[in-house]
Amino acid sequence: STLTSPTVLKEACKSTPSVFSGLISPVFTPFENNSINTEAITAKYAPELKIDGVSTVIVGFGEEGATLSLSERKDVIRTGAQISLKVCADISTQSSSELMELITFAESCGVSGVCI
């Protein structure tokens, strides 16, 4: 179901068992010529992490997310959802409306989870 408020999200987190196990790694977002290099994520970076035994990646992690525009954050989430690993999208933000937009977007992309 769609998560529509912070209260619903909090309750969902309490009642939902973790889908993550194994080696979990936050990853950086590669840039080239002042834009996100999505090909580097899908064609090179993710396969190398899988070979190294990583089972889940956290995209947009930490301060990186705060430095990306909303559009760039969505690009990272969309690209992350296309890789062959479980993906947790860090959607931390100071804006509750942006948070809800990112939750809805991440859910529509099919990521395995979000962290706030």
N, C-alpha and C positions, 0 to 999 in steps of 0.2 A: 504494500500500500504506500501511497505517497506520504512523505513526512511533511506536515504542513506547519508545524510550530516547534519552537525549542522544547516545549513541554512534551510533545509527542515524541520528539527525538530522544529526550532523556529517558522516557518510559520504554521506548524501543530498545535502547542500549541496555537497560536493566534486564529485559526479558529475552534478549537474543543471544544465544551462545556464540562464541567467537568462531569465525570461519577461517581464522588465520592460525597457521602452525608452521614450524620449521624456521628457516632463516629468513628474517624480514629485514629489508634494507631500504633506508631512505636513499633516493637517487637525485642527482642534480639534473637540471634542464639544460641541455646543450644549445648554445646559440651560435649562429653563423650569419655574418653580415647583418647584425642587429635584429634578427628574427629567430624564432625557435626552430631548431633543426629537427623536425619530427622524424625524418628518415634515419637520423643517427640513433634515435630512440628505438624505433621498430626494427631496423635492419642490422644494427651493430650492438648497441648497448644492452638491450633486453636479452638477446641470445647469449651474450657473454656472461651475463648475470645468471642465467639459467644453467649454463655449463658449470659455473662456480657453486651451484647448489642453492641459490636464492630461490625461495618459493613465492615470496610476496615482495612487492616494491611499494614504497610510499612516494607518490609524486606530489610536487609542489610543496615540499617539506620545509617547515621552519620559516626563517626570514625570507627565503626565496619567494614564497607565495605572496608576501607583503610587497615585493618589488615588481611583481607582474601585474599587468592590467587584467581586468575581468576577462577580456577576450583571450589574452595569452593564457590565463589560468584554465579557461575552457579548452583551449588547444591542447594543453598538457594533459588534462583529464581525458579528452577524446582520444588522444594518441595513446595514453596509458591503457585505456580500455581495449585497445587493439592488440596488445602484446599477449604472449602465451604464458604469462604469470598472473597470479592474483594481484590486484591493484587496490591499494587504499589511497584515496585522494585526500590530501590535507587541504581542507577548505576553511581554515581559520581566517577570520576577518573581523574588523571592527564594526562592520555594518550588518545589522540583522537582516535587512532586505537582501543584501548581497549573499549572505549566508544561506538564506532560504533558496535563492536562485541557484546557487552552486550545489546545494543538496539535491534539488530537483534535476539539475543538469547531470550531475554525477550518476544519479539513479537511472536516468534515461540512457546514459552511455553504457550502463551495465557493470560499473566497477564493483568490486567485492565489498567495499565498505568506505567509510569516510572517517577522518579524524578531525576534531575541532580544537 
